Amino acid sequence: MSKRKNILLILSDQQRYDTVSAYGLNAVCKTPHIDTLASEGMKFTNAFTSSAICAPARASVMTGLFPHNHGVIDNFTDIKDGIPVLGHCMKEQGYFCGLAGKWHVSATKTPEDCGFDGKAFMGYGFPGSGVFSSLKFNQPPDNAPNYYEEYLKENGFDKPDVSHGFLGNNPALQIQEMYAKHEGPLESTIEYFVAHEANRLIDKAVSQDQPFLLWANFWGPHSPSIVPEPYFSMYDPKDIKEHPSYKETFENKPYGHYLSEKMWGLGDYGWDGFADIAAKYYGHCTLIDDMVGMIIQKLKDLGIYEDTIIIYSADHGDCLGAHKLIEKGAFTYDEIYRIPMIVKGLGTKDNDSFVYLQELMPTLLDIAGTSPAKPVDGESLLPLMEGRQESNGRTEIYGEYHNHFYVSRQRMVRDNHYQFTFNENEKGELYDFDKDPYQLNNVCYDPTYSQIKKAYIEKMSHYMKTTNDPAGVWFHRIKEFY
């Protein structure tokens, strides 16, 4: 085995940062294996995604760029041609690059096209077969074959069935999938399949005597949380306290927030309903944590755990009842933009610098001894991870949204005190974190905040200019009306 460190990047899908118990923000949800990684290593406390949508965020990991620069602005577009991608860059440095589980990086470019060895699930690619039969979930995936179904057959498992499904009334979609009980052994779940596939690729890399970059992507805890016992009943909804922002009235908020709440149709269930959903979501988080433990055990069994850098993060979060909303979309709340980021195998000192998910790309290249072939939107986090640098000096984070449940060109700039959000066809948003940590009171049009708003509008103009953001053309025309 080469003396160079192996790298295991684990990315969950739509996981709130406060569900990783190492952060000490959630007394209910438990993630002991990830907590161990944090105790042996370090965690970032101000890590953010640049876009709280799956494919744009994942394409940012692949390219090191903001979505408006790499081209994947929603879940159905492609990385622009000619942009260097992580897999190819790492392979040039002699790394075996493997991809296990969810892809959802580019609409038509496959993992192989981006330098990764792995089984491609194109599109969202949720490969469940026979679950929630009234829904599609890309069954089979956009590409064939259905590798999950093949795994089940090869290992003698019946096609999964579910019970106790929660399908909420939804005026727009008729039904809304939130959770169900997986009727079958743990080994027949999709999350176990991802861990199994990750371990297969680790074996392949070791057999080739190469350092590896393994990117393991779980589909959860993104809804629907289809989990078996004991995870399905692991958490009692009564133990999940009402989120402070559930007091949301949508007064003086963009109308799209109110429409999103109505579209999902979950408001009538009240907080008890959200707590019921959250309990299954928490069970899903703990299931994924156990699968992380399964991969860790593989590294230990092979004697390469100490030689492997492990990074655990998520593409974005989930409102999960915050602001009476579910999932993610055209709202720049912390519950969906702030993400967990834990690193084992480098330094041991936590860091509160503002960092971006897309900065993992130049960081991994830095670990491999190289740098991006073209400029990226960010910098290597390796000095922070190793504890050689206390701060990156960054004072703000910039985020963007384009299209998911509806189209709304949107930009956000936030620091530890204020957040300003530009909504192209809606009113703007300004939140005072010192007085309003849960972003309930939009003070964008409060005259007492006029100078603060002006300052943050200028900050946004700066980011639009320096990142070549095309939204700047329109923003500069209308910013005086804010």
C-alpha positions in Angstrom: 0.0 0.0 0.0 1.3 3.5 -0.9 2.3 5.7 2.0 -0.1 8.3 0.8 -3.3 8.5 2.8 -6.5 7.0 1.6 -9.5 9.2 1.6 -13.1 8.2 2.4 -15.6 10.9 1.7 -19.1 10.0 3.0 -22.0 12.2 2.0 -25.5 11.8 3.3 -28.5 13.3 1.5 -30.5 16.1 3.1 -29.1 15.7 6.7 -29.5 18.5 9.1 -26.3 19.4 10.9 -27.9 19.2 14.3 -28.8 15.5 13.8 -25.1 14.6 14.2 -24.9 14.3 18.0 -21.3 15.4 18.1 -22.5 18.9 17.6 -24.3 18.8 20.9 -27.4 20.5 19.5 -29.9 17.5 19.6 -30.5 15.5 22.8 -32.5 12.9 21.0 -30.9 11.8 17.7 -27.8 9.6 18.3 -24.9 9.1 15.8 -22.1 7.3 17.9 -19.9 6.2 15.1 -19.7 9.6 13.5 -19.2 11.1 17.0 -16.2 8.8 17.4 -14.7 10.3 14.1 -15.3 13.8 15.6 -13.6 12.8 18.9 -10.6 11.4 17.1 -10.5 14.3 14.6 -12.2 17.6 14.3 -15.4 19.2 13.1 -16.3 22.4 11.3 -19.0 24.4 13.1 -19.7 26.8 10.3 -19.8 24.6 7.2 -22.3 25.6 4.5 -23.5 24.2 1.2 -23.5 26.7 -1.7 -26.9 25.5 -2.9 -29.4 23.5 -0.8 -30.4 21.3 -3.7 -28.9 17.8 -4.4 -27.3 17.9 -7.8 -26.0 21.5 -7.7 -24.4 20.8 -4.3 -22.8 17.5 -5.4 -21.6 19.0 -8.7 -19.9 21.7 -6.6 -18.0 18.9 -4.7 -17.0 17.5 -8.1 -15.8 20.8 -9.5 -15.0 23.2 -6.6 -17.3 25.7 -8.2 -20.6 27.5 -7.4 -23.5 26.2 -9.4 -23.7 29.2 -11.6 -20.2 28.4 -12.7 -20.3 24.6 -13.1 -23.8 24.7 -14.8 -25.8 22.3 -12.7 -28.3 24.8 -11.4 -31.1 22.2 -10.7 -31.4 18.4 -10.5 -31.7 18.1 -14.3 -28.7 19.8 -15.8 -25.1 18.9 -16.7 -21.7 20.0 -15.6 -20.3 22.2 -18.4 -17.8 20.7 -20.7 -14.2 21.5 -20.2 -14.4 21.9 -16.4 -11.8 19.7 -14.5 -13.5 17.3 -12.2 -12.4 15.6 -9.0 -12.1 12.0 -10.2 -9.9 12.8 -13.2 -7.7 15.0 -11.1 -7.2 12.4 -8.4 -6.6 9.6 -10.9 -3.8 11.7 -12.4 -2.2 11.5 -9.0 -2.4 7.7 -8.9 -5.5 7.4 -6.8 -8.1 4.7 -7.3 -11.5 6.6 -7.4 -14.6 4.7 -6.4 -18.2 5.8 -6.1 -20.7 3.9 -4.0 -24.4 4.7 -3.9 -26.2 7.9 -5.0 -24.7 9.8 -7.9 -26.9 12.8 -8.8 -24.0 15.0 -9.9 -24.8 15.6 -13.6 -27.8 14.7 -15.7 -26.0 12.7 -18.4 -22.4 12.5 -17.3 -21.8 9.2 -15.4 -19.4 8.5 -12.6 -17.1 6.9 -15.2 -17.2 10.1 -17.2 -16.0 11.9 -14.2 -13.2 9.4 -13.3 -15.0 7.2 -10.8 -15.3 3.4 -10.8 -18.8 2.5 -9.6 -22.4 1.5 -10.4 -24.2 4.5 -11.8 -27.7 5.4 -10.6 -28.5 8.3 -12.9 -30.9 11.0 -11.9 -32.1 10.9 -8.4 -31.7 7.2 -8.8 -33.6 6.0 -5.8 -33.6 2.3 -6.6 -36.3 1.0 -4.4 -38.4 -1.6 -6.1 -41.9 -2.3 -5.0 -42.0 0.4 -2.2 -44.7 3.0 -2.3 -45.9 1.4 -5.5 -48.1 4.4 -6.3 -45.0 6.6 -6.7 -42.2 6.3 -9.3 -38.9 7.1 -7.6 -37.2 6.4 -10.9 -38.1 2.7 -10.8 -36.1 1.4 -12.4 -33.4 4.1 -12.3 -32.9 6.4 -15.3 -30.3 3.9 -16.4 -30.5 0.1 -16.3 -29.8 -2.3 -14.7 -31.2 -1.7 -11.2 -28.1 -2.6 -9.2 -29.9 -2.6 -5.9 -32.4 -5.2 -7.2 -29.4 -7.2 -8.5 -27.8 -7.1 -5.1 -31.0 -8.4 -3.5 -31.3 -11.3 -5.9 -27.6 -12.2 -5.5 -28.0 -12.3 -1.7 -31.3 -14.2 -1.6 -33.5 -11.3 -0.4 -37.1 -10.8 -1.4 -38.1 -7.6 -3.1 -38.6 -5.1 -0.2 -42.1 -4.4 1.0 -43.2 -1.6 3.4 -45.8 -1.0 6.0 -47.0 1.9 8.2 -46.3 4.3 5.4 -47.1 8.0 5.9 -48.6 9.6 2.8 -49.8 13.1 3.6 -52.5 14.9 1.7 -50.9 17.2 -0.9 -53.0 19.4 -3.1 -50.2 19.7 -5.7 -48.9 16.1 -5.7 -51.9 14.3 -4.3 -49.7 12.2 -2.0 -46.5 13.0 -0.1 -44.1 10.3 0.9 -42.5 10.8 4.3 -41.6 7.4 5.8 -42.4 3.7 5.9 -41.3 0.7 7.8 -39.0 -1.6 5.8 -40.3 -5.1 6.1 -37.1 -7.1 5.9 -33.7 -7.5 7.5 -31.2 -4.7 7.7 -29.1 -6.3 5.1 -31.8 -5.8 2.5 -32.0 -2.0 3.0 -30.7 0.5 0.4 -28.4 2.0 3.0 -26.8 -1.4 3.8 -26.3 -1.8 0.0 -24.4 1.5 -0.1 -22.1 0.4 2.7 -21.7 -3.1 1.1 -20.7 -1.5 -2.2 -18.3 0.9 -0.5 -16.5 -2.1 1.1 -16.4 -3.9 -2.2 -14.6 -0.9 -3.8 -12.2 -0.6 -0.8 -11.3 -4.3 -1.4 -10.7 -3.5 -5.1 -8.5 -0.6 -4.4 -6.4 -2.5 -1.9 -6.0 -5.4 -4.3 -4.6 -3.0 -6.9 -2.2 -1.6 -4.3 -3.4 2.0 -4.8 -4.3 4.8 -2.5 -8.0 5.4 -2.9 -10.6 8.2 -2.9 -13.9 6.5 -2.1 -17.0 8.7 -2.3 -19.8 6.9 -0.5 -23.2 8.5 -0.9 -26.3 7.5 1.1 -29.8 8.3 -0.2 -30.9 9.1 3.3 -32.1 10.6 5.5 -33.8 12.3 2.6 -37.5 11.4 2.7 -39.0 8.8 2.5 -37.3 7.3 5.5 -37.8 3.7 4.7 -36.1 2.0 7.6 -36.4 -1.4 9.4 -36.7 -2.1 13.1 -35.2 -1.2 15.4 -34.7 2.2 13.7 -38.3 2.7 12.7 -39.4 2.7 16.4 -36.1 3.9 17.9 -37.3 7.5 18.7 -40.5 8.6 20.4 -42.1 11.6 18.7 -43.1 12.9 22.1 -39.4 13.4 22.9 -38.9 15.8 20.0 -39.5 19.4 21.1 -41.2 21.9 18.9 -38.7 23.9 16.8 -38.7 27.6 17.9 -39.3 28.6 14.3 -42.5 26.6 14.1 -44.1 29.8 15.3 -43.7 31.0 11.7 -46.6 33.2 10.5 -45.1 34.0 7.0 -45.9 37.6 7.7 -43.7 39.9 5.6 -42.0 36.8 4.1 -41.8 35.9 0.4 -45.1 34.5 -0.7 -43.3 31.4 -2.1 -42.6 30.3 1.5 -46.3 30.3 2.3 -47.1 28.5 -1.0 -44.4 25.9 -0.2 -46.1 25.1 3.1 -49.4 24.8 1.3 -47.9 22.7 -1.5 -46.5 20.1 0.9 -49.9 20.0 2.7 -48.4 19.1 6.1 -49.6 22.1 8.0 -52.8 20.5 9.2 -50.8 17.8 11.0 -49.4 20.3 13.5 -46.1 19.9 15.3 -47.1 16.4 16.5 -47.2 15.4 12.8 -43.8 16.9 12.1 -42.4 15.2 15.3 -43.7 11.9 13.9 -41.9 12.5 10.7 -38.7 13.6 12.5 -38.7 10.5 14.7 -38.4 8.3 11.6 -35.9 10.7 10.1 -33.8 10.4 13.2 -34.0 6.7 13.0 -32.7 7.0 9.4 -29.8 9.1 10.7 -28.9 6.4 13.2 -29.2 3.7 10.6 -26.7 5.6 8.4 -24.4 6.0 11.3 -24.4 2.3 11.8 -23.5 1.9 8.1 -20.7 4.3 8.6 -19.6 2.0 11.4 -19.7 -0.9 9.0 -17.3 0.8 6.6 -15.0 1.9 9.4 -14.9 -1.8 10.6 -13.8 -2.8 7.1 -10.9 -0.3 7.2 -9.9 -1.7 10.6 -10.1 -5.3 9.5 -7.8 -4.4 6.5 -5.4 -2.6 8.9 -5.8 0.7 7.0 -8.0 2.7 9.3 -5.1 4.8 10.6 -4.0 5.4 7.0 -7.3 6.7 5.9 -8.7 10.3 6.2 -12.4 10.2 6.7 -14.7 13.1 5.9 -18.4 13.0 6.8 -20.7 15.7 5.5 -24.1 16.2 3.7 -25.2 17.9 0.5 -27.7 20.1 2.4 -30.2 19.9 5.2 -33.9 19.7 5.7 -36.4 22.1 7.3 -38.1 19.2 9.0 -40.8 21.4 10.5 -38.7 24.5 10.9 -40.8 27.4 9.6 -43.6 24.9 9.2 -41.8 23.7 6.1 -40.4 20.3 5.0 -37.6 19.4 2.7 -35.6 22.3 1.0 -36.2 24.8 -1.7 -36.4 28.5 -2.3 -35.7 29.5 1.3 -32.3 30.3 2.7 -32.8 29.2 6.3 -29.9 27.7 8.3 -31.7 24.4 8.6 -31.0 23.7 5.0 -27.8 25.6 4.3 -25.7 24.7 7.3 -24.3 21.2 7.1 -22.2 18.8 9.2 -18.5 18.4 8.3 -16.3 16.1 10.3 -12.8 15.1 9.5 -10.8 12.2 11.0 -7.1 11.6 10.3 -5.6 15.0 10.2 -5.9 17.5 13.1 -7.9 17.3 16.3 -9.0 20.9 16.9 -12.5 22.1 15.9 -12.7 25.1 13.7 -15.4 27.8 13.4 -14.3 29.4 10.1 -16.9 29.8 7.4 -16.3 27.0 4.9 -18.0 25.8 1.8 -18.9 22.2 0.8 -17.3 22.8 -2.6 -14.0 23.5 -1.0 -13.6 19.7 -0.4 -12.5 19.5 -4.1 -9.3 21.6 -3.7 -8.8 20.1 -0.3 -8.7 16.5 -1.6 -6.4 17.5 -4.4 -4.2 19.2 -1.8 -4.1 16.0 0.2 -3.0 14.2 -3.0 -0.2 16.8 -3.5 -1.7 18.8 -6.3 -4.0 21.7 -6.9 -7.0 22.4 -9.3 -6.0 22.8 -12.9 -8.2 25.9 -13.2 -9.3 28.4 -10.6 -12.1 27.3 -8.3 -14.5 29.1 -6.0 -12.7 28.6 -2.7 -9.5 27.2 -1.3 -8.1 24.1 0.3 -9.3 23.5 3.8 -6.3 21.3 4.6 -4.5 23.9 6.8 -7.6 24.3 8.9 -8.2 20.5 9.0 -4.6 20.0 10.2 -4.8 22.8 12.7 -1.9 24.7 11.1 -4.3 27.6 10.5 -6.8 28.9 13.0 -9.0 30.9 10.6 -9.3 31.3 6.9 -10.3 35.0 7.4 -13.6 34.6 5.7 -16.4 36.7 7.3 -19.4 35.7 5.1 -20.9 32.9 3.2 -22.6 33.2 -0.3 -25.4 30.9 -1.4 -27.7 30.4 -4.3 -30.9 28.8 -5.5 -32.3 28.5 -9.0 -35.0 25.9 -9.4 -36.5 23.0 -7.6 -40.2 23.0 -6.7 -40.5 26.3 -8.5 -38.2 28.7 -10.3 -36.8 31.6 -8.2 -33.4 33.0 -8.8 -32.2 33.6 -5.3 -29.0 34.7 -3.6 -27.9 34.9 0.0 -25.1 36.5 1.9 -24.8 35.9 5.7 -22.3 36.2 8.5 -22.7 35.7 12.2 -24.8 38.8 12.7 -27.1 39.3 9.6 -28.3 37.6 6.5 -29.5 39.3 3.4 -31.4 37.3 0.7 -32.2 38.5 -2.8 -35.3 37.0 -4.3 -35.6 37.9 -8.0 -39.4 38.0 -8.2 -40.2 38.4 -4.5 -39.5 40.8 -1.6 -36.1 40.7 -0.1 -35.1 39.3 3.3 -32.9 40.6 6.1 -32.5 38.8 9.4 -30.8 40.0 12.6 -29.3 36.9 14.1 -28.4 38.7 17.4 -32.1 39.4 18.0 -33.7 36.7 15.9 -31.6 33.6 15.7 -34.4 31.5 14.1 -35.0 33.9 11.2 -38.6 34.7 12.0 -38.7 38.5 11.6 -37.9 39.9 8.2 -36.5 43.4 8.8 -35.6 44.1 5.2 -38.1 47.0 5.0 -37.7 48.3 8.6 -36.2 51.8 8.2 -34.1 51.3 11.3 -32.1 48.7 9.3 -31.7 50.8 6.2 -27.9 51.3 6.6 -27.3 47.7 7.5 -29.3 46.6 4.5 -27.3 48.9 2.2 -24.1 47.4 3.5 -25.2 43.8 2.9 -26.5 44.7 -0.6 -23.0 45.9 -1.4 -21.6 42.7 0.0 -23.9 40.8 -2.3 -22.8 42.9 -5.3 -19.2 42.1 -4.4 -19.8 38.4 -4.5 -21.8 38.5 -7.7 -19.0 40.4 -9.3 -16.1 38.3 -8.0 -17.8 35.0 -8.7 -19.0 36.0 -12.2 -22.6 35.4 -11.1 -25.0 36.2 -14.0 -27.7 37.2 -11.4 -25.6 40.3 -10.8 -26.8 41.9 -14.1 -30.4 41.9 -12.9 -29.6 42.6 -9.2 -27.6 45.7 -10.1 -30.6 47.1 -12.0 -33.1 46.6 -9.2 -31.1 46.8 -6.0 -32.0 50.5 -5.5 -35.6 49.5 -5.1 -34.8 47.3 -2.1 
